[in-house]
């Protein structure tokens, strides 16, 4: 159906005219003020969270990590000492060493002046055992620390929720829902 000049207009269509314009943008200013207030309040809440709550959470997590590393080190050290004691209680196994064919000694000329006198230190067997256990404890501590660091490095560190947190996300969701309702209300009011 094509419109032409002869088509009749609905009665009263010409009389209505454009809607009257408001002399001031009072509604816009009110909405802008409300949104600005919400933004200001949310920024203040975020700043308060970052100043008061976030450092305590970070210290708590660091304390938990240090405790876990200490427990792992203690477990490894006790396990190492236990196995060392078990090994000390068992009799050594003696396997006969087959004789080897060695060449007859030859006379080698000694060069004068190059020979130095060295003495090997005599160690007490108990001291040697303690030294060996301390060496094992240190190596197990390094291993457990490296394993804990590797587990920490395997966790993802990206994402909005990892850095900001759940309370901020909930607050942003509430703000967005309020904006949606205000926008719909303003559309229907005009």
C-alpha positions in Angstrom: 0.0 0.0 0.0 1.5 3.3 -1.1 0.9 6.6 0.7 0.0 9.5 -1.4 -1.1 13.1 -0.7 -4.7 12.2 -0.9 -4.5 9.8 2.0 -6.3 11.2 5.0 -4.5 11.7 8.3 -5.9 10.5 11.5 -8.1 13.0 13.2 -6.2 15.1 15.8 -2.8 14.2 14.4 -2.1 17.7 13.2 -3.3 19.3 16.3 -1.0 17.4 18.7 2.3 18.8 17.4 5.7 18.1 19.0 5.9 17.4 22.8 6.7 20.5 24.9 10.5 20.7 25.7 11.7 21.1 29.3 13.4 24.4 30.0 16.1 22.7 32.1 17.6 19.2 32.1 16.7 18.6 35.7 16.2 14.8 35.2 19.6 14.5 33.5 21.3 16.4 36.3 19.6 14.2 39.0 20.6 11.0 37.3 24.2 12.2 36.7 24.4 13.2 40.3 23.2 9.8 41.5 25.6 8.0 39.2 28.5 10.2 40.3 27.6 9.6 44.0 27.5 5.9 43.4 30.9 6.0 41.7 32.3 8.1 44.5 31.0 5.8 47.2 32.3 2.7 45.4 35.8 4.3 45.0 35.8 5.1 48.7 34.8 1.6 49.6 37.5 0.2 47.2 40.1 2.4 48.8 39.1 1.4 52.3 39.3 -2.3 51.3 42.7 -1.9 49.8 44.0 0.0 52.9 42.6 -2.1 55.7 41.5 -5.5 54.5 43.9 -6.5 51.7 47.2 -6.3 53.6 45.8 -8.5 56.4 44.7 -11.1 53.9 48.0 -11.0 52.2 49.9 -11.5 55.5 47.6 -14.3 56.4 48.3 -16.1 53.1 52.1 -15.6 53.5 51.9 -17.0 57.1 50.0 -20.1 55.8 52.6 -20.7 53.1 55.4 -20.4 55.6 53.7 -22.8 58.0 53.2 -25.3 55.1 56.8 -25.1 54.1 58.0 -25.6 57.7 55.7 -28.6 58.2 57.0 -30.1 54.9 60.6 -29.5 56.0 59.9 -31.1 59.4 58.3 -34.1 57.8 61.2 -34.6 55.4 63.8 -34.2 58.1 62.1 -36.7 60.5 61.7 -39.2 57.6 65.4 -38.8 56.7 66.4 -39.3 60.3 64.2 -42.4 60.6 65.6 -44.0 57.5 69.2 -43.2 58.6 68.5 -44.9 62.0 66.9 -47.9 60.2 70.0 -48.2 57.9 72.3 -48.0 60.9 70.5 -50.8 62.7 70.8 -53.2 59.7 74.0 -55.1 59.4 76.0 -54.1 56.4 75.9 -56.5 53.4 79.3 -57.8 52.4 79.8 -58.9 48.9 83.1 -60.3 48.0 85.0 -58.2 45.6 86.6 -60.3 42.9 90.3 -59.7 42.5 91.3 -57.6 39.5 94.2 -58.1 37.2 96.4 -55.1 37.8 99.7 -54.4 36.1 102.9 -54.8 38.1 104.2 -51.6 39.6 106.8 -49.7 37.7 109.4 -47.4 39.0 108.5 -43.8 38.4 111.1 -41.1 39.0 110.2 -38.7 41.8 110.7 -35.0 41.0 112.2 -33.2 43.9 110.4 -30.1 45.2 106.9 -30.8 43.9 105.9 -33.2 46.6 103.9 -31.6 49.4 103.0 -33.1 52.6 99.2 -33.5 53.1 97.5 -34.8 56.2 94.0 -36.2 56.1 91.9 -35.0 59.0 90.6 -37.7 61.4 86.9 -37.4 62.0 84.9 -38.7 64.9 82.3 -41.1 63.5 79.5 -39.4 65.5 80.5 -36.0 64.1 80.6 -37.4 60.6 77.1 -38.8 61.1 75.7 -35.5 62.4 77.3 -33.7 59.5 75.8 -36.1 57.0 72.3 -35.7 58.6 72.6 -31.9 58.6 73.6 -32.1 54.9 70.6 -34.3 54.1 68.3 -31.9 56.1 69.6 -28.9 54.2 69.1 -30.7 50.8 65.6 -31.8 51.7 64.7 -28.3 52.8 65.9 -26.9 49.5 64.0 -29.6 47.7 60.7 -29.0 49.6 61.1 -25.2 49.2 61.7 -25.6 45.5 58.7 -28.0 45.2 56.4 -25.5 47.1 57.6 -22.7 44.9 57.0 -24.8 41.8 53.4 -25.6 43.0 52.8 -21.9 43.6 54.1 -21.0 40.1 51.8 -23.5 38.5 48.7 -21.7 39.8 47.2 -19.1 37.4 47.7 -15.5 38.5 45.5 -13.8 35.9 41.9 -12.8 36.1 39.8 -10.1 37.6 38.6 -12.1 40.7 42.2 -13.1 41.7 43.3 -9.5 42.0 40.2 -7.6 43.2 38.1 -10.2 45.0 34.5 -11.3 45.4 33.2 -8.4 47.5 34.1 -5.8 44.8 32.6 -8.0 42.1 29.3 -8.2 44.0 29.3 -4.4 44.6 29.8 -3.8 40.9 27.0 -6.2 40.0 24.6 -4.3 42.4 25.7 -0.9 40.9 25.0 -2.2 37.4 21.6 -3.5 38.3 20.7 -0.1 39.8 21.9 1.6 36.6 19.7 -0.7 34.5 16.6 0.0 36.6 17.2 3.7 36.5 17.7 3.7 32.7 14.4 1.8 32.2 12.6 4.1 34.6 13.8 7.1 32.8 12.8 5.7 29.4 9.3 5.0 30.5 8.9 8.3 32.3 9.7 10.4 29.1 
